[in-house]
Amino acid sequence: MHGKQEILEKLTGIQSSRQSYYKELNYVVDEMKRKNKQLEVINQLTKLQVSSNWLDVSVSIATQLAHLFAFSQFILTVAEENGLSSYIAHLSGREWTCRGVNRAIRREQMLSVSELNQLLTADFPDSAFTTVLLRNHRNQTFGFLTLVDCVAAEDDQQQLFAQIAEHVGVAVENILLFKDVSKKVKIEAQLVQSAKMAAIGEMAAGVAHELNSPLTAILGNIQLLLRESKLDDYQQLMRDIYQCGSRCKKIIQNLLIYSRQEEYQFERLHINDVVEAALGLIGYQLTVSGVHLETVLAEEPLIFGGSRHQIEQIIINLLLNARDAMQELAERRVTIETSRRDEPEGPYIALSVTDYGTGIETEHLDQIFQPFFTTKEATKGTGLGLSVSLGIAESHGGKLLVESEAGSYSMFTLLLPILAEEEGIG
């Protein structure tokens, strides 16, 4: 009976139909899993943060693409102001790492896929490239996605890669727009601050000129009185008047220098001289605020090329921030120090301002240089001081760094390239 049943199933094809059914079912299930994985990857790629830097963006894209494709390296290429920037991600152990390469290419038309691949061949001579375009909402090419040595590059994978590029293109375009808006906001903030400083400078110049005339008369008359032997009993008092008048005159001279527009011209400057000039403007204000100021100035000559007015502005901004950070403390101490610092790219002058006040919360450290960001009360800060100071530092080829611990201290360090003796200002 069992033999008859087996013969019947073979003749009717029942067993064969079952096998085909289960095989087809498994294929459909596998295909659904594959499609779900693709959708999951695309969903993750649309969540790229607009505030991310390009290195992190490239690593994020490479991490997701690795779930769908087998490749040795991933390259995100974006058209920026200075040309093409390529961000190359590769797997190091279990983590993706990334490096950037800038190409100073200026041309009206964007590179084609084949032209980009030719450029990449110089960096990866024995590799194959699978490249797709990134296009904006106006169908203009602004970048590329490239898989280096992709193991399988069938038509369906090429199509999938192109579909992914459409979604990535939206996220990358949003990042470019965010960077553009942030740059414009920063420029606007600098213009607002420049206008404010120009008004303050004009006012300071007016006040200084008004005070100069009576102060000149006071100093002249005191000098005449000091020569009178009949007034020997009052010599010490008159010397005190003369010294205080001379100090006021020096402050007025510093105000006039601070307010002059031509001070934006770059010149050879000694950092210690600039610090002393800034302290001449703000030192008394700090003293009456109860701040004990310690100065540790380098003995070696540290020369840089820059604008006296603008570097003074940074120093004053940092000192005022330090004062405000210690408003609630009984003991207020600020240290300003100059020194030489050797960095991988060359020697720098390091000017540090350290306060031992409230410090900065860790989550705020990445935001303090953004325009209009402030932790002060609404009436005590505009949020422009540090953003403008950073812009000035960068325009001098320098950096503005921060190190802080909440409830303990904050240290801001201005780095300026050291000017060699034979270097001039061009």
TORKOL-4160 file (C-alpha; in steps of 0.2 Angstrom, whole numbers, padded with zeros to 4 digits, m for minus):
426
<pt num="1" X="0000" Y="0000" Z="0000"/>
<pt num="2" X="0014" Y="0012" Z="0004"/>
<pt num="3" X="0022" Y="0008" Z="m0012"/>
<pt num="4" X="0006" Y="0013" Z="m0022"/>
<pt num="5" X="0005" Y="0029" Z="m0012"/>
<pt num="6" X="0023" Y="0034" Z="m0017"/>
<pt num="7" X="0020" Y="0029" Z="m0035"/>
<pt num="8" X="0004" Y="0040" Z="m0035"/>
<pt num="9" X="0012" Y="0055" Z="m0028"/>
<pt num="10" X="0026" Y="0054" Z="m0041"/>
<pt num="11" X="0013" Y="0052" Z="m0055"/>
<pt num="12" X="0003" Y="0067" Z="m0049"/>
<pt num="13" X="0018" Y="0078" Z="m0044"/>
<pt num="14" X="0012" Y="0082" Z="m0027"/>
<pt num="15" X="0029" Y="0080" Z="m0018"/>
<pt num="16" X="0037" Y="0091" Z="m0032"/>
<pt num="17" X="0024" Y="0104" Z="m0030"/>
<pt num="18" X="0027" Y="0105" Z="m0011"/>
<pt num="19" X="0046" Y="0107" Z="m0013"/>
<pt num="20" X="0043" Y="0121" Z="m0026"/>
<pt num="21" X="0030" Y="0130" Z="m0014"/>
<pt num="22" X="0042" Y="0130" Z="0001"/>
<pt num="23" X="0057" Y="0135" Z="m0010"/>
<pt num="24" X="0047" Y="0149" Z="m0017"/>
<pt num="25" X="0041" Y="0154" Z="0000"/>
<pt num="26" X="0059" Y="0154" Z="0007"/>
<pt num="27" X="0064" Y="0165" Z="m0008"/>
<pt num="28" X="0049" Y="0177" Z="m0004"/>
<pt num="29" X="0054" Y="0178" Z="0014"/>
<pt num="30" X="0072" Y="0181" Z="0010"/>
<pt num="31" X="0068" Y="0195" Z="m0002"/>
<pt num="32" X="0056" Y="0203" Z="0011"/>
<pt num="33" X="0071" Y="0203" Z="0023"/>
<pt num="34" X="0082" Y="0210" Z="0010"/>
<pt num="35" X="0070" Y="0224" Z="0006"/>
<pt num="36" X="0067" Y="0228" Z="0024"/>
<pt num="37" X="0085" Y="0230" Z="0027"/>
<pt num="38" X="0087" Y="0241" Z="0013"/>
<pt num="39" X="0072" Y="0252" Z="0019"/>
<pt num="40" X="0080" Y="0252" Z="0037"/>
<pt num="41" X="0097" Y="0258" Z="0029"/>
<pt num="42" X="0088" Y="0272" Z="0019"/>
<pt num="43" X="0078" Y="0277" Z="0034"/>
<pt num="44" X="0094" Y="0279" Z="0045"/>
<pt num="45" X="0103" Y="0289" Z="0031"/>
<pt num="46" X="0089" Y="0301" Z="0030"/>
<pt num="47" X="0092" Y="0305" Z="0049"/>
<pt num="48" X="0109" Y="0313" Z="0046"/>
<pt num="49" X="0111" Y="0328" Z="0058"/>
<pt num="50" X="0112" Y="0344" Z="0049"/>
<pt num="51" X="0125" Y="0350" Z="0062"/>
<pt num="52" X="0137" Y="0336" Z="0059"/>
<pt num="53" X="0154" Y="0338" Z="0052"/>
<pt num="54" X="0159" Y="0330" Z="0035"/>
<pt num="55" X="0170" Y="0317" Z="0043"/>
<pt num="56" X="0156" Y="0311" Z="0054"/>
<pt num="57" X="0144" Y="0311" Z="0040"/>
<pt num="58" X="0155" Y="0300" Z="0029"/>
<pt num="59" X="0158" Y="0288" Z="0043"/>
<pt num="60" X="0139" Y="0287" Z="0046"/>
<pt num="61" X="0135" Y="0284" Z="0028"/>
<pt num="62" X="0149" Y="0271" Z="0026"/>
<pt num="63" X="0142" Y="0262" Z="0042"/>
<pt num="64" X="0125" Y="0260" Z="0034"/>
<pt num="65" X="0131" Y="0255" Z="0017"/>
<pt num="66" X="0141" Y="0241" Z="0024"/>
<pt num="67" X="0125" Y="0232" Z="0028"/>
<pt num="68" X="0121" Y="0231" Z="0010"/>
<pt num="69" X="0137" Y="0231" Z="0000"/>
<pt num="70" X="0154" Y="0224" Z="0002"/>
<pt num="71" X="0168" Y="0237" Z="m0001"/>
<pt num="72" X="0185" Y="0241" Z="0005"/>
<pt num="73" X="0183" Y="0260" Z="0007"/>
<pt num="74" X="0169" Y="0273" Z="0005"/>
<pt num="75" X="0172" Y="0291" Z="m0002"/>
<pt num="76" X="0160" Y="0306" Z="0001"/>
<pt num="77" X="0164" Y="0320" Z="m0011"/>
<pt num="78" X="0156" Y="0337" Z="m0009"/>
<pt num="79" X="0158" Y="0353" Z="m0020"/>
<pt num="80" X="0163" Y="0367" Z="m0008"/>
<pt num="81" X="0170" Y="0385" Z="m0010"/>
<pt num="82" X="0188" Y="0380" Z="m0012"/>
<pt num="83" X="0185" Y="0366" Z="m0024"/>
<pt num="84" X="0181" Y="0347" Z="m0021"/>
<pt num="85" X="0182" Y="0339" Z="m0004"/>
<pt num="86" X="0183" Y="0321" Z="m0002"/>
<pt num="87" X="0180" Y="0312" Z="0014"/>
<pt num="88" X="0188" Y="0294" Z="0014"/>
<pt num="89" X="0181" Y="0281" Z="0027"/>
<pt num="90" X="0189" Y="0264" Z="0029"/>
<pt num="91" X="0186" Y="0251" Z="0042"/>
<pt num="92" X="0200" Y="0250" Z="0056"/>
<pt num="93" X="0197" Y="0235" Z="0066"/>
<pt num="94" X="0178" Y="0236" Z="0070"/>
<pt num="95" X="0176" Y="0255" Z="0069"/>
<pt num="96" X="0176" Y="0266" Z="0054"/>
<pt num="97" X="0188" Y="0280" Z="0053"/>
<pt num="98" X="0189" Y="0295" Z="0041"/>
<pt num="99" X="0201" Y="0307" Z="0033"/>
<pt num="100" X="0198" Y="0322" Z="0022"/>
<pt num="101" X="0207" Y="0327" Z="0005"/>
<pt num="102" X="0204" Y="0344" Z="m0002"/>
<pt num="103" X="0206" Y="0347" Z="m0021"/>
<pt num="104" X="0208" Y="0365" Z="m0027"/>
<pt num="105" X="0197" Y="0363" Z="m0043"/>
<pt num="106" X="0188" Y="0378" Z="m0050"/>
<pt num="107" X="0178" Y="0376" Z="m0065"/>
<pt num="108" X="0160" Y="0381" Z="m0071"/>
<pt num="109" X="0154" Y="0363" Z="m0074"/>
<pt num="110" X="0154" Y="0350" Z="m0061"/>
<pt num="111" X="0165" Y="0335" Z="m0064"/>
<pt num="112" X="0157" Y="0319" Z="m0072"/>
<pt num="113" X="0158" Y="0302" Z="m0064"/>
<pt num="114" X="0172" Y="0297" Z="m0076"/>
<pt num="115" X="0182" Y="0312" Z="m0072"/>
<pt num="116" X="0180" Y="0310" Z="m0053"/>
<pt num="117" X="0185" Y="0292" Z="m0055"/>
<pt num="118" X="0201" Y="0297" Z="m0064"/>
<pt num="119" X="0205" Y="0309" Z="m0050"/>
<pt num="120" X="0203" Y="0295" Z="m0037"/>
<pt num="121" X="0214" Y="0283" Z="m0047"/>
<pt num="122" X="0229" Y="0294" Z="m0042"/>
<pt num="123" X="0225" Y="0290" Z="m0024"/>
<pt num="124" X="0220" Y="0272" Z="m0027"/>
<pt num="125" X="0229" Y="0266" Z="m0042"/>
<pt num="126" X="0224" Y="0248" Z="m0042"/>
<pt num="127" X="0206" Y="0250" Z="m0036"/>
<pt num="128" X="0189" Y="0250" Z="m0045"/>
<pt num="129" X="0176" Y="0263" Z="m0041"/>
<pt num="130" X="0157" Y="0262" Z="m0041"/>
<pt num="131" X="0152" Y="0281" Z="m0041"/>
<pt num="132" X="0134" Y="0289" Z="m0041"/>
<pt num="133" X="0130" Y="0307" Z="m0042"/>
<pt num="134" X="0122" Y="0318" Z="m0028"/>
<pt num="135" X="0109" Y="0330" Z="m0035"/>
<pt num="136" X="0100" Y="0344" Z="m0027"/>
<pt num="137" X="0081" Y="0349" Z="m0029"/>
<pt num="138" X="0086" Y="0358" Z="m0045"/>
<pt num="139" X="0094" Y="0343" Z="m0052"/>
<pt num="140" X="0111" Y="0350" Z="m0051"/>
<pt num="141" X="0126" Y="0339" Z="m0046"/>
<pt num="142" X="0135" Y="0344" Z="m0030"/>
<pt num="143" X="0143" Y="0329" Z="m0024"/>
<pt num="144" X="0147" Y="0310" Z="m0026"/>
<pt num="145" X="0146" Y="0294" Z="m0017"/>
<pt num="146" X="0160" Y="0281" Z="m0021"/>
<pt num="147" X="0162" Y="0263" Z="m0016"/>
<pt num="148" X="0180" Y="0257" Z="m0018"/>
<pt num="149" X="0183" Y="0239" Z="m0023"/>
<pt num="150" X="0164" Y="0235" Z="m0022"/>
<pt num="151" X="0164" Y="0216" Z="m0023"/>
<pt num="152" X="0148" Y="0214" Z="m0033"/>
<pt num="153" X="0142" Y="0228" Z="m0044"/>
<pt num="154" X="0127" Y="0220" Z="m0053"/>
<pt num="155" X="0114" Y="0231" Z="m0061"/>
<pt num="156" X="0102" Y="0229" Z="m0047"/>
<pt num="157" X="0115" Y="0234" Z="m0034"/>
<pt num="158" X="0119" Y="0249" Z="m0045"/>
<pt num="159" X="0101" Y="0254" Z="m0046"/>
<pt num="160" X="0100" Y="0252" Z="m0027"/>
<pt num="161" X="0115" Y="0262" Z="m0024"/>
<pt num="162" X="0108" Y="0276" Z="m0036"/>
<pt num="163" X="0091" Y="0275" Z="m0026"/>
<pt num="164" X="0101" Y="0277" Z="m0009"/>
<pt num="165" X="0110" Y="0292" Z="m0017"/>
<pt num="166" X="0094" Y="0301" Z="m0020"/>
<pt num="167" X="0089" Y="0300" Z="m0001"/>
<pt num="168" X="0107" Y="0304" Z="0005"/>
<pt num="169" X="0107" Y="0319" Z="m0007"/>
<pt num="170" X="0093" Y="0327" Z="0002"/>
<pt num="171" X="0102" Y="0325" Z="0019"/>
<pt num="172" X="0118" Y="0331" Z="0012"/>
<pt num="173" X="0110" Y="0346" Z="0004"/>
<pt num="174" X="0102" Y="0350" Z="0021"/>
<pt num="175" X="0119" Y="0350" Z="0029"/>
<pt num="176" X="0126" Y="0362" Z="0015"/>
<pt num="177" X="0111" Y="0373" Z="0018"/>
<pt num="178" X="0114" Y="0373" Z="0037"/>
<pt num="179" X="0132" Y="0377" Z="0035"/>
<pt num="180" X="0128" Y="0391" Z="0023"/>
<pt num="181" X="0115" Y="0399" Z="0035"/>
<pt num="182" X="0127" Y="0397" Z="0050"/>
<pt num="183" X="0140" Y="0406" Z="0040"/>
<pt num="184" X="0128" Y="0420" Z="0036"/>
<pt num="185" X="0122" Y="0421" Z="0054"/>
<pt num="186" X="0140" Y="0422" Z="0060"/>
<pt num="187" X="0144" Y="0436" Z="0047"/>
<pt num="188" X="0129" Y="0445" Z="0052"/>
<pt num="189" X="0134" Y="0444" Z="0070"/>
<pt num="190" X="0151" Y="0450" Z="0066"/>
<pt num="191" X="0143" Y="0465" Z="0057"/>
<pt num="192" X="0132" Y="0469" Z="0072"/>
<pt num="193" X="0147" Y="0468" Z="0083"/>
<pt num="194" X="0158" Y="0478" Z="0072"/>
<pt num="195" X="0144" Y="0492" Z="0071"/>
<pt num="196" X="0143" Y="0492" Z="0090"/>
<pt num="197" X="0162" Y="0493" Z="0092"/>
<pt num="198" X="0163" Y="0507" Z="0079"/>
<pt num="199" X="0150" Y="0517" Z="0089"/>
<pt num="200" X="0159" Y="0513" Z="0105"/>
<pt num="201" X="0175" Y="0518" Z="0097"/>
<pt num="202" X="0168" Y="0534" Z="0091"/>
<pt num="203" X="0161" Y="0538" Z="0108"/>
<pt num="204" X="0177" Y="0534" Z="0116"/>
<pt num="205" X="0187" Y="0545" Z="0104"/>
<pt num="206" X="0175" Y="0560" Z="0108"/>
<pt num="207" X="0176" Y="0557" Z="0127"/>
<pt num="208" X="0195" Y="0555" Z="0126"/>
<pt num="209" X="0197" Y="0572" Z="0116"/>
<pt num="210" X="0185" Y="0581" Z="0128"/>
<pt num="211" X="0195" Y="0575" Z="0143"/>
<pt num="212" X="0212" Y="0578" Z="0135"/>
<pt num="213" X="0211" Y="0597" Z="0136"/>
<pt num="214" X="0207" Y="0599" Z="0154"/>
<pt num="215" X="0219" Y="0586" Z="0159"/>
<pt num="216" X="0233" Y="0594" Z="0149"/>
<pt num="217" X="0230" Y="0610" Z="0159"/>
<pt num="218" X="0230" Y="0601" Z="0175"/>
<pt num="219" X="0246" Y="0592" Z="0172"/>
<pt num="220" X="0254" Y="0608" Z="0166"/>
<pt num="221" X="0249" Y="0618" Z="0181"/>
<pt num="222" X="0255" Y="0604" Z="0193"/>
<pt num="223" X="0272" Y="0604" Z="0185"/>
<pt num="224" X="0273" Y="0623" Z="0187"/>
<pt num="225" X="0268" Y="0621" Z="0205"/>
<pt num="226" X="0281" Y="0607" Z="0208"/>
<pt num="227" X="0294" Y="0620" Z="0204"/>
<pt num="228" X="0289" Y="0632" Z="0217"/>
<pt num="229" X="0300" Y="0630" Z="0232"/>
<pt num="230" X="0287" Y="0640" Z="0243"/>
<pt num="231" X="0276" Y="0625" Z="0242"/>
<pt num="232" X="0288" Y="0611" Z="0249"/>
<pt num="233" X="0275" Y="0606" Z="0261"/>
<pt num="234" X="0263" Y="0601" Z="0247"/>
<pt num="235" X="0276" Y="0592" Z="0236"/>
<pt num="236" X="0270" Y="0574" Z="0240"/>
<pt num="237" X="0252" Y="0579" Z="0237"/>
<pt num="238" X="0256" Y="0587" Z="0220"/>
<pt num="239" X="0267" Y="0572" Z="0215"/>
<pt num="240" X="0252" Y="0561" Z="0218"/>
<pt num="241" X="0241" Y="0573" Z="0208"/>
<pt num="242" X="0253" Y="0572" Z="0194"/>
<pt num="243" X="0255" Y="0553" Z="0194"/>
<pt num="244" X="0236" Y="0551" Z="0194"/>
<pt num="245" X="0234" Y="0564" Z="0180"/>
<pt num="246" X="0248" Y="0555" Z="0170"/>
<pt num="247" X="0239" Y="0538" Z="0172"/>
<pt num="248" X="0223" Y="0546" Z="0166"/>
<pt num="249" X="0232" Y="0553" Z="0151"/>
<pt num="250" X="0239" Y="0536" Z="0147"/>
<pt num="251" X="0221" Y="0528" Z="0148"/>
<pt num="252" X="0215" Y="0541" Z="0136"/>
<pt num="253" X="0229" Y="0538" Z="0124"/>
<pt num="254" X="0224" Y="0519" Z="0124"/>
<pt num="255" X="0206" Y="0524" Z="0121"/>
<pt num="256" X="0211" Y="0534" Z="0106"/>
<pt num="257" X="0222" Y="0520" Z="0099"/>
<pt num="258" X="0208" Y="0507" Z="0103"/>
<pt num="259" X="0195" Y="0518" Z="0093"/>
<pt num="260" X="0206" Y="0521" Z="0077"/>
<pt num="261" X="0200" Y="0512" Z="0062"/>
<pt num="262" X="0217" Y="0511" Z="0055"/>
<pt num="263" X="0222" Y="0499" Z="0069"/>
<pt num="264" X="0214" Y="0485" Z="0059"/>
<pt num="265" X="0230" Y="0486" Z="0048"/>
<pt num="266" X="0241" Y="0471" Z="0052"/>
<pt num="267" X="0258" Y="0475" Z="0059"/>
<pt num="268" X="0272" Y="0467" Z="0069"/>
<pt num="269" X="0267" Y="0466" Z="0087"/>
<pt num="270" X="0274" Y="0460" Z="0104"/>
<pt num="271" X="0260" Y="0450" Z="0113"/>
<pt num="272" X="0266" Y="0457" Z="0130"/>
<pt num="273" X="0264" Y="0475" Z="0123"/>
<pt num="274" X="0246" Y="0471" Z="0117"/>
<pt num="275" X="0242" Y="0463" Z="0134"/>
<pt num="276" X="0248" Y="0478" Z="0144"/>
<pt num="277" X="0238" Y="0490" Z="0133"/>
<pt num="278" X="0222" Y="0480" Z="0135"/>
<pt num="279" X="0225" Y="0480" Z="0154"/>
<pt num="280" X="0227" Y="0498" Z="0153"/>
<pt num="281" X="0210" Y="0499" Z="0146"/>
<pt num="282" X="0201" Y="0487" Z="0158"/>
<pt num="283" X="0213" Y="0484" Z="0172"/>
<pt num="284" X="0205" Y="0497" Z="0184"/>
<pt num="285" X="0187" Y="0490" Z="0179"/>
<pt num="286" X="0192" Y="0473" Z="0185"/>
<pt num="287" X="0200" Y="0480" Z="0201"/>
<pt num="288" X="0185" Y="0489" Z="0207"/>
<pt num="289" X="0175" Y="0473" Z="0203"/>
<pt num="290" X="0185" Y="0464" Z="0216"/>
<pt num="291" X="0195" Y="0454" Z="0204"/>
<pt num="292" X="0213" Y="0450" Z="0208"/>
<pt num="293" X="0223" Y="0449" Z="0192"/>
<pt num="294" X="0239" Y="0439" Z="0190"/>
<pt num="295" X="0249" Y="0442" Z="0175"/>
<pt num="296" X="0263" Y="0429" Z="0169"/>
<pt num="297" X="0271" Y="0436" Z="0154"/>
<pt num="298" X="0284" Y="0427" Z="0144"/>
<pt num="299" X="0302" Y="0433" Z="0145"/>
<pt num="300" X="0306" Y="0429" Z="0127"/>
<pt num="301" X="0300" Y="0440" Z="0113"/>
<pt num="302" X="0285" Y="0433" Z="0106"/>
<pt num="303" X="0281" Y="0443" Z="0089"/>
<pt num="304" X="0266" Y="0440" Z="0078"/>
<pt num="305" X="0258" Y="0449" Z="0064"/>
<pt num="306" X="0241" Y="0456" Z="0067"/>
<pt num="307" X="0229" Y="0470" Z="0072"/>
<pt num="308" X="0232" Y="0478" Z="0089"/>
<pt num="309" X="0214" Y="0483" Z="0090"/>
<pt num="310" X="0207" Y="0466" Z="0086"/>
<pt num="311" X="0218" Y="0456" Z="0098"/>
<pt num="312" X="0215" Y="0469" Z="0112"/>
<pt num="313" X="0196" Y="0466" Z="0108"/>
<pt num="314" X="0199" Y="0447" Z="0111"/>
<pt num="315" X="0208" Y="0450" Z="0127"/>
<pt num="316" X="0195" Y="0462" Z="0134"/>
<pt num="317" X="0181" Y="0450" Z="0129"/>
<pt num="318" X="0190" Y="0435" Z="0138"/>
<pt num="319" X="0193" Y="0446" Z="0154"/>
<pt num="320" X="0175" Y="0452" Z="0155"/>
<pt num="321" X="0169" Y="0435" Z="0153"/>
<pt num="322" X="0181" Y="0429" Z="0167"/>
<pt num="323" X="0174" Y="0443" Z="0178"/>
<pt num="324" X="0156" Y="0438" Z="0175"/>
<pt num="325" X="0160" Y="0420" Z="0179"/>
<pt num="326" X="0165" Y="0425" Z="0197"/>
<pt num="327" X="0151" Y="0437" Z="0201"/>
<pt num="328" X="0144" Y="0426" Z="0215"/>
<pt num="329" X="0161" Y="0422" Z="0223"/>
<pt num="330" X="0169" Y="0430" Z="0237"/>
<pt num="331" X="0187" Y="0427" Z="0231"/>
<pt num="332" X="0189" Y="0432" Z="0212"/>
<pt num="333" X="0205" Y="0428" Z="0204"/>
<pt num="334" X="0210" Y="0428" Z="0185"/>
<pt num="335" X="0227" Y="0423" Z="0178"/>
<pt num="336" X="0232" Y="0430" Z="0161"/>
<pt num="337" X="0248" Y="0421" Z="0154"/>
<pt num="338" X="0258" Y="0422" Z="0138"/>
<pt num="339" X="0270" Y="0408" Z="0132"/>
<pt num="340" X="0276" Y="0399" Z="0117"/>
<pt num="341" X="0268" Y="0383" Z="0111"/>
<pt num="342" X="0274" Y="0371" Z="0098"/>
<pt num="343" X="0260" Y="0363" Z="0088"/>
<pt num="344" X="0262" Y="0350" Z="0074"/>
<pt num="345" X="0259" Y="0364" Z="0061"/>
<pt num="346" X="0272" Y="0376" Z="0069"/>
<pt num="347" X="0276" Y="0387" Z="0084"/>
<pt num="348" X="0262" Y="0398" Z="0091"/>
<pt num="349" X="0260" Y="0411" Z="0104"/>
<pt num="350" X="0248" Y="0405" Z="0118"/>
<pt num="351" X="0239" Y="0419" Z="0127"/>
<pt num="352" X="0228" Y="0411" Z="0141"/>
<pt num="353" X="0215" Y="0419" Z="0152"/>
<pt num="354" X="0210" Y="0408" Z="0167"/>
<pt num="355" X="0196" Y="0411" Z="0179"/>
<pt num="356" X="0191" Y="0400" Z="0194"/>
<pt num="357" X="0173" Y="0403" Z="0194"/>
<pt num="358" X="0157" Y="0394" Z="0189"/>
<pt num="359" X="0165" Y="0385" Z="0174"/>
<pt num="360" X="0155" Y="0379" Z="0159"/>
<pt num="361" X="0144" Y="0364" Z="0158"/>
<pt num="362" X="0150" Y="0350" Z="0146"/>
<pt num="363" X="0135" Y="0351" Z="0135"/>
<pt num="364" X="0138" Y="0369" Z="0132"/>
<pt num="365" X="0156" Y="0368" Z="0127"/>
<pt num="366" X="0152" Y="0364" Z="0109"/>
<pt num="367" X="0140" Y="0379" Z="0108"/>
<pt num="368" X="0149" Y="0394" Z="0116"/>
<pt num="369" X="0157" Y="0400" Z="0100"/>
<pt num="370" X="0140" Y="0400" Z="0091"/>
<pt num="371" X="0133" Y="0418" Z="0088"/>
<pt num="372" X="0120" Y="0423" Z="0101"/>
<pt num="373" X="0123" Y="0408" Z="0112"/>
<pt num="374" X="0125" Y="0414" Z="0130"/>
<pt num="375" X="0122" Y="0407" Z="0148"/>
<pt num="376" X="0121" Y="0425" Z="0155"/>
<pt num="377" X="0106" Y="0434" Z="0160"/>
<pt num="378" X="0096" Y="0443" Z="0146"/>
<pt num="379" X="0103" Y="0460" Z="0151"/>
<pt num="380" X="0121" Y="0454" Z="0154"/>
<pt num="381" X="0126" Y="0447" Z="0137"/>
<pt num="382" X="0123" Y="0446" Z="0118"/>
<pt num="383" X="0131" Y="0430" Z="0115"/>
<pt num="384" X="0142" Y="0438" Z="0102"/>
<pt num="385" X="0159" Y="0441" Z="0111"/>
<pt num="386" X="0166" Y="0423" Z="0109"/>
<pt num="387" X="0160" Y="0421" Z="0091"/>
<pt num="388" X="0167" Y="0437" Z="0086"/>
<pt num="389" X="0183" Y="0433" Z="0095"/>
<pt num="390" X="0184" Y="0416" Z="0086"/>
<pt num="391" X="0182" Y="0425" Z="0070"/>
<pt num="392" X="0196" Y="0437" Z="0074"/>
<pt num="393" X="0208" Y="0423" Z="0079"/>
<pt num="394" X="0205" Y="0413" Z="0063"/>
<pt num="395" X="0207" Y="0429" Z="0052"/>
<pt num="396" X="0225" Y="0430" Z="0060"/>
<pt num="397" X="0228" Y="0411" Z="0056"/>
<pt num="398" X="0226" Y="0406" Z="0074"/>
<pt num="399" X="0214" Y="0397" Z="0085"/>
<pt num="400" X="0203" Y="0400" Z="0101"/>
<pt num="401" X="0202" Y="0385" Z="0112"/>
<pt num="402" X="0193" Y="0382" Z="0128"/>
<pt num="403" X="0195" Y="0370" Z="0143"/>
<pt num="404" X="0183" Y="0370" Z="0157"/>
<pt num="405" X="0176" Y="0361" Z="0172"/>
<pt num="406" X="0159" Y="0365" Z="0179"/>
<pt num="407" X="0160" Y="0373" Z="0196"/>
<pt num="408" X="0179" Y="0374" Z="0195"/>
<pt num="409" X="0187" Y="0384" Z="0182"/>
<pt num="410" X="0188" Y="0390" Z="0163"/>
<pt num="411" X="0203" Y="0393" Z="0153"/>
<pt num="412" X="0202" Y="0401" Z="0136"/>
<pt num="413" X="0218" Y="0400" Z="0125"/>
<pt num="414" X="0221" Y="0411" Z="0110"/>
<pt num="415" X="0234" Y="0404" Z="0098"/>
<pt num="416" X="0243" Y="0415" Z="0086"/>
<pt num="417" X="0257" Y="0410" Z="0073"/>
<pt num="418" X="0274" Y="0416" Z="0079"/>
<pt num="419" X="0281" Y="0428" Z="0066"/>
<pt num="420" X="0300" Y="0425" Z="0063"/>
<pt num="421" X="0312" Y="0439" Z="0063"/>
<pt num="422" X="0314" Y="0439" Z="0044"/>
<pt num="423" X="0296" Y="0438" Z="0040"/>
<pt num="424" X="0287" Y="0454" Z="0035"/>
<pt num="425" X="0269" Y="0459" Z="0035"/>
<pt num="426" X="0261" Y="0459" Z="0017"/>
